[in-house]
């Protein structure tokens, strides 16, 4: 057993990404930096090389990239019409239209 390949939980047999093994504890921050593009050089190379060989870390990196891509495309500010309704105190109506947020 490789002492540098430690997991936070045991692997599951299911193919559902939510049930996949957790990433290695020592890799989480390196994978986050690789996913958001803030790491360079050997740190990035090591994270990507490890993720290519480790199922838990590979799935974690894929989920991070998908999450970051979604957040980048998500609307950050409400439209002018929505903003005006909120300013006028009609937030209850707006909340009923969109209960999960803007």
Backbone torsions as a table, in degrees:
resi	resn	phi	psi	omega
1	UNK	NA	135.1	179.9
2	UNK	-79.9	121.1	-178.5
3	UNK	-68.2	-17.9	179.8
4	UNK	-90.7	1.3	-178.3
5	UNK	-112.3	69.0	-177.1
6	UNK	-102.2	142.2	-177.7
7	UNK	-115.8	155.3	177.5
8	UNK	-85.0	-18.0	177.4
9	UNK	-149.6	167.8	-180.0
10	UNK	-79.4	147.7	178.3
11	UNK	-67.7	151.5	177.3
12	UNK	-109.4	154.3	-178.9
13	UNK	-81.4	-17.1	-175.8
14	UNK	-69.1	152.3	178.3
15	UNK	-93.0	0.4	177.5
16	UNK	-67.0	126.5	-179.1
17	UNK	-55.8	-31.4	179.8
18	UNK	-68.9	-21.7	-178.6
19	UNK	-101.6	3.1	-179.6
20	UNK	-68.7	160.8	-179.8
21	UNK	-60.2	151.2	178.1
22	UNK	-72.5	158.3	177.2
23	UNK	-70.5	159.9	175.9
24	UNK	-63.2	139.5	-176.2
25	UNK	-57.8	-41.0	-176.5
26	UNK	-75.8	-6.8	-175.7
27	UNK	-102.8	-13.7	-172.2
28	UNK	-55.8	-49.5	-177.7
29	UNK	-70.3	-35.5	177.3
30	UNK	-65.6	-39.2	178.8
31	UNK	-68.7	-37.4	177.5
32	UNK	-63.5	-42.3	178.5
33	UNK	-66.5	-37.0	177.5
34	UNK	-67.2	-39.5	-178.0
35	UNK	-67.6	-39.8	-177.4
36	UNK	-90.1	-1.9	176.0
37	UNK	82.3	9.9	-177.7
38	UNK	-85.3	-13.2	178.1
39	UNK	-96.1	151.1	179.6
40	UNK	-137.0	168.5	172.5
41	UNK	65.1	-142.5	-173.5
42	UNK	-66.7	-30.3	177.8
43	UNK	-62.1	-45.5	177.8
44	UNK	-64.8	-45.5	179.9
45	UNK	-59.3	-45.9	-178.2
46	UNK	-62.7	-43.5	-179.4
47	UNK	-63.6	-45.2	-179.3
48	UNK	-68.8	-39.3	178.4
49	UNK	-65.5	-41.2	178.9
50	UNK	-65.8	-44.3	-179.3
51	UNK	-63.5	-30.2	178.9
52	UNK	-69.0	-23.6	-177.0
53	UNK	-106.5	-17.1	-175.0
54	UNK	-111.0	120.1	-176.6
55	UNK	-61.8	-45.0	-178.9
56	UNK	-62.7	-44.7	-179.4
57	UNK	-72.4	-35.9	177.1
58	UNK	-62.9	-43.6	178.2
59	UNK	-67.3	-38.8	177.9
60	UNK	-61.6	-45.4	179.4
61	UNK	-63.6	-41.2	178.5
62	UNK	-63.5	-43.4	178.9
63	UNK	-65.0	-39.4	177.4
64	UNK	-61.3	-45.5	-179.5
65	UNK	-63.2	-42.2	178.3
66	UNK	-63.3	-42.5	179.5
67	UNK	-63.5	-45.7	179.6
68	UNK	-64.3	-38.7	177.7
69	UNK	-64.3	-42.2	178.7
70	UNK	-63.9	-45.9	-179.3
71	UNK	-63.6	-33.5	179.2
72	UNK	-68.2	-30.5	-179.0
73	UNK	-94.1	-11.9	-179.1
74	UNK	-68.7	147.1	179.3
75	UNK	-70.1	125.5	-176.0
76	UNK	-88.1	-32.6	-177.1
77	UNK	-122.1	143.8	175.2
78	UNK	-68.4	156.1	178.5
79	UNK	-64.6	165.8	179.8
80	UNK	-61.3	-38.3	179.8
81	UNK	-65.4	-43.5	178.8
82	UNK	-65.4	-43.3	180.0
83	UNK	-59.6	-41.9	-179.7
84	UNK	-65.2	-41.4	177.7
85	UNK	-63.2	-39.2	178.8
86	UNK	-67.0	-40.8	178.2
87	UNK	-62.9	-38.2	-179.3
88	UNK	-77.5	2.5	176.0
89	UNK	85.0	15.3	-179.3
90	UNK	-98.6	39.7	-178.1
91	UNK	-67.9	-28.0	179.6
92	UNK	-64.6	-42.5	177.2
93	UNK	-62.5	-43.4	-178.7
94	UNK	-66.6	-38.9	178.3
95	UNK	-64.3	-37.5	179.0
96	UNK	-68.4	-33.3	179.3
97	UNK	-71.1	-37.8	-172.9
98	UNK	-137.6	79.0	-173.8
99	UNK	-67.2	-16.5	-178.5
100	UNK	-94.8	-1.3	178.3
101	UNK	113.4	175.4	-177.8
102	UNK	-68.7	NA	NA
